[in-house]
Amino acid sequence: MKGKVLLLEDDESIRSMIAINLKRVGMYILEVGTGEEALDMVDRHNDIDIAVLDIMLPGIDGIQVCRKIRKDRPFTGIIMLTAKAQEKDKINALESGADDYVTKPFSVAEFMARMNSLIRRVKINIEGVQTGVIKQGKFEIDENSKKFYKDKIEIELTPTEFSIVKLFMKTPGKAYDRNDILTEVWGEYYFGELKIVDVNVRRLRKKIEDDPSIPRYIETVWGMGYRWKEV
């Protein structure tokens, strides 16, 4: 699997370990140790497929870099690295636009599983895959261009948000529990916390609902999960 990865990590040993393993699977790595260098790379390279960002840095931190990437390139995949295990830090990373996070210390196997899951969503260099257009009411998804529209106006989604809304729109009215969504979107062998589903759904609602506090399209199925309401 080919692709370009921005790797922001100030610990040289961790950065080297990640870079070696990504290079083994054919990824091209842009290695940086500061947020300032990362922002420079973002400005210079418009073809970054995945960004791996350490949160805790002096100066410009990984959260700031994440927000910049999300603003300029919504479909870039982002994984945050954090040494903090507190709930609020994980939520903060996801609310800032990250697709996933890995808490230090982590194993190579865990990290690569998270990368493989995200790469699948970003669909780096997959040739010959022809999909189509899905329409539900005022919404439309073009799977080939990875574009999402409401009332013919494009709404920019992250790779994970796009995968979730595509799952919902393909099966309107079907209730999915959080485990189902995690399996369908993140992959069968992904082991993560269910709150990652809730945060991504909350982000989606902010983008597509007329009033996110009273969702019309992504309904909550209490005690279970979510479903797309046919309108």
Rosetta blueprint (number, residue, H / E / L):
1 M L
2 K L
3 G E
4 K E
5 V E
6 L E
7 L E
8 L E
9 E L
10 D L
11 D L
12 E H
13 S H
14 I H
15 R H
16 S H
17 M H
18 I H
19 A H
20 I H
21 N H
22 L H
23 K H
24 R H
25 V L
26 G L
27 M E
28 Y E
29 I E
30 L E
31 E E
32 V E
33 G L
34 T L
35 G H
36 E H
37 E H
38 A H
39 L H
40 D H
41 M H
42 V H
43 D H
44 R H
45 H L
46 N L
47 D L
48 I L
49 D L
50 I E
51 A E
52 V E
53 L E
54 D E
55 I L
56 M L
57 L L
58 P L
59 G L
60 I L
61 D L
62 G H
63 I H
64 Q H
65 V H
66 C H
67 R H
68 K H
69 I H
70 R H
71 K H
72 D H
73 R L
74 P L
75 F L
76 T L
77 G E
78 I E
79 I E
80 M E
81 L E
82 T E
83 A L
84 K L
85 A L
86 Q L
87 E H
88 K H
89 D H
90 K H
91 I H
92 N H
93 A H
94 L H
95 E H
96 S L
97 G L
98 A L
99 D L
100 D E
101 Y E
102 V E
103 T E
104 K L
105 P L
106 F L
107 S L
108 V H
109 A H
110 E H
111 F H
112 M H
113 A H
114 R H
115 M H
116 N H
117 S H
118 L H
119 I H
120 R H
121 R H
122 V H
123 K L
124 I L
125 N L
126 I L
127 E L
128 G L
129 V L
130 Q L
131 T L
132 G L
133 V E
134 I E
135 K E
136 Q E
137 G L
138 K L
139 F E
140 E E
141 I E
142 D E
143 E L
144 N L
145 S L
146 K L
147 K E
148 F E
149 Y E
150 K E
151 D L
152 K L
153 I E
154 E E
155 I E
156 E L
157 L L
158 T L
159 P H
160 T H
161 E H
162 F H
163 S H
164 I H
165 V H
166 K H
167 L H
168 F H
169 M H
170 K H
171 T L
172 P L
173 G L
174 K L
175 A E
176 Y E
177 D E
178 R H
179 N H
180 D H
181 I H
182 L H
183 T H
184 E H
185 V H
186 W H
187 G L
188 E L
189 Y L
190 Y L
191 F L
192 G L
193 E L
194 L L
195 K H
196 I H
197 V H
198 D H
199 V H
200 N H
201 V H
202 R H
203 R H
204 L H
205 R H
206 K H
207 K H
208 I H
209 E L
210 D L
211 D L
212 P L
213 S L
214 I L
215 P L
216 R L
217 Y L
218 I E
219 E E
220 T E
221 V E
222 W L
223 G L
224 M L
225 G E
226 Y E
227 R E
228 W E
229 K L
230 E L
231 V L
